[in-house]
Amino acid sequence: MKRIEFVEELENRILPFWLNLIDRENGGFYGVVDYNLKLHPEAHKGGVLGARNLWTFSASYQYKQNPAYLEAAHIAFDFLKNKLWDHVHGGIYWLVDYKGEPVLPSKHVYAQSFALYGLSEYYKVTQDETVLELAKNVFSLIEEKCYSPEFGGYLEEFHADWTKKENFLLNEGADAYFTTNSHLHIIEAYTNLYQIWPDESLLDRINNLLDIFSTKIFNMEGQYCYVAFDQNWSNTKDTFSYGHDIETSWLLTEALEVTKLDRPDIVKINELMALQVSRDGLAEDGSIMDCKENGLVHSNRVWWGQAEAVIGFHNAYELTKVPNYLTYSENVWKYIKDHFHDTRDGGEWYSRIDAEGQIISSLRDEKYQTPENIVDSWKCPYHNARMCLEMMRRLED
């Protein structure tokens, strides 16, 4: 792999696509582009997508001071601050309409984490103290409203006024009290905040999250992370998510690098996760498969999992110096170029590919059919843009 490949991917494919989705009439970015590349200008806009757009263009502007990236970051921030933010109860909404009016005003710790992630990155660009204060406000909300000292973890889903409600937005099952996914993105956001606000109370919470991963989330026997838990941290779902585990392995490495915390237990966990994903989750074509559920491998290839695997396997090489990991990283990148690149005029990346390498336009089950959009509340520029930025940094020498 060469650094220039990721420069070109970011500058020529990913960012131009998303710059074209700025909604200059109603603010923020358009919420849906369907599989046929048709823009839906009156589609709802997700809070997670809005926060990820803020992170993406803030991070990209730091790499290259393109005024278009800075403008996009400003637009994303304005929409988050003025439309996604609940000015009565605090925090960002899960979903608003195309004009920014609340549609699903639920508060989810996952969305708050991405708001914090984006705000922290935006502060690096602007050095605006009001942005830092808003980021610290989100941190305080997460700790005050979401953390449960009784059960030792972060509660997930709430009504607009922060009263607790049943989890359903992350689709990990009604009995899921805690999820690995949310805890991963809390520590990701806290790590980014620590870079601009190295506060001791924040460091303590990061260390506590590392304890949660070490003692509750990671399954040492199976060498993977459980996915969902009840209030007593008993596993509620027999699933091993290859994409989340390889992502976790490098994000927890980053947490240690930023905070300088001495956690050999976490280093070992990161190495074991990467090893287990390489053994169980890699397909013969070099891609990473979706997950193993109830003992059965789901062989679909999901766009974000491929992006995280490129970084995660390269990070595993940096941790272990085992050359096979470089090969794994290179093979996933080749698969992305061969299969996930949307070569249609105006395309970016497809969302999902089946085991035979065919593009999936919708997911079907017994009850409903879910379109695999090119843009929606989940399909965003955060994973693949970050892949480029991370690999550019790691291949710089």
LINBELNOR-V989664 format. One record per run of one state. SS is the DSSP state (@ for helix, = for strand, . for the rest). FROM is the first residue (numbers start at 1). TO is the last residue. Records with the same first field share a line. If there is no record, write none. Layout:
SS: FROM-TO  FROM-TO
//
This chain:
.: 1-2  20-21  23-28  30-31  34-38  41-44  64-66  86-91  93-94  97-101  105-106  127-128  149-152  155-156  159-163  165-177  197-199  220-223  226-227  230-234  236-238  260-263  281-281  283-287  289-290  294-295  299-300  321-323  342-348  350-351  354-358  360-361  365-368  372-374  376-381  395-397
@: 3-19  47-63  67-84  109-126  129-146  180-196  200-217  242-259  264-280  303-320  324-340  382-394
=: 22-22  29-29  32-33  39-40  45-46  85-85  92-92  95-96  102-104  107-108  147-148  153-154  157-158  164-164  178-179  218-219  224-225  228-229  235-235  239-241  282-282  288-288  291-293  296-298  301-302  341-341  349-349  352-353  359-359  362-364  369-371  375-375
//
